[in-house]
Amino acid sequence: MSNVDYFERKLDDKRRLTIPSELREEFASGVVLTRGFGNYLHMYSQDVWNEQVEPELKGSILDERIADVNVRFRLGKTSVSLDDKQGRVTIEQHLLEYAGVDRELVAVRAGAYWRVMRPDTTQ
């Protein structure tokens, strides 16, 4: 895992986020973007999603808490690959609107995933 725990970026006109070169190996399996628990996004590597998140979402069919988390994470979830040349991923407009992100964003490591949010929400 890289030593990078925070980065700031501006999205380009096509809503593409450039992943820092130090982190591209971490996301080589792909990128999963979901709504977060607050007005921010979660960004997972496809490996972390498959190995850590999916098993947790398979709880009891009668557990309403697990159902609520499933709805939050799956509503608008996108799985994309990094482009090979510049390490970019496109963030869907509905996810940007949910997080209130226009062009500028920050990403902060939160354990095995990243929180992606507006710069003014980090205070």
N, C-alpha and C positions, 0 to 999 in steps of 0.2 A: 504494500500500500504506500502511496506517495505521502510526502510530508506536507503537501498542500492541504490546508483546512478551510480556506476562504479564497474566493476570487470575485472580482467585479467585472461585469461585461456590459456592452451595449449590443442589443440585437440588431441585425442588419434589416434591410427593408423587407426581407422575406421571412422574418421572425426566426432567423437562425441564430442559435447560441453556439459560439466557438468554445469548445472545451479546452482548457489549458493543456499544452503538450505533455506536461508531467502527469496528467490524469488520464490520458487517452488509453493507456493499457488497462486501467481499471474498468473502463467502459467498452472494451473491445468486444464483449459479448452482446452489446447493445445497451440501449438506454430506455428505462421505463419512467414515464412522468405521470404523476397522479395528483389529485387534490391533496393538500395536507390537512391537518387537524384544525388549522386556523386559516387565515387568508394568505396562504403561501402554498407552494408546490413541494412535493417530494420528488426527488430524482434518485433512482436506483440503477445500479448496473443490472442487466438482465440476469446475471448469475445470482446476485443478492435477492432479486425478486423471486426467482425460481426456488432458491434454496432456503430462504428465511421468511419471506413475506407470504408466499402461497401456502406453506404448511400452516401458518398461523391463521389464515383466513378459512381454513377447513374445519373450524370448530364445530360444535354441536349445531345441528339444524334448528334446534329450539332456543339457541342462545341469541337473544335479541341484540346484545352488545356486539357480537361477532357479525351479525347481519348488518348492523349500522356501519361498521367499519368496512365491510364488503361493499356496501352501496357507495360510501364516500370514496374508496380507492378505485372502484371499477367504473364509476360514473366519469366518463371522459378520459379514462386511462389510455395512454398511447405508448406503443413500443416501437422504437425506431433504431436504426443503425447509424453509427457515426459515418459521415462521408470520409472516404479514405484520404483525400488530399488535405483538407483543412480541419478535420475533427469537429465538424459542425452537426448540430441536430436542430430540426425545426420544431418549435413549440406551437402547438395548436392555439388559435386565437381564443377559444373558449377557456382554456387553462390560463392564459395571460389575463383575461378579464376577471376570472375568479380570484387571482392573486393581486389584481390591481397593478400589474406590471405593464408599463408602456414600452419603453425601449431599454432603460437602464435597470439592471438587476444585480443582486448579490447572491452568492451561493455559499452556504456555510455547512461544513461537514457536521452531521449529527450521528455519530457512530458509523454504521454501515451505509448510511444514505446521506443525501444532501437536501437542505432546505433552500429553495429558490424563492426570492422575495424582492419586493421593492426596497431600495436602499434605505428609505426612511423608517422601515419596520425593524431595523436591527438595533435600534436604541432601547 
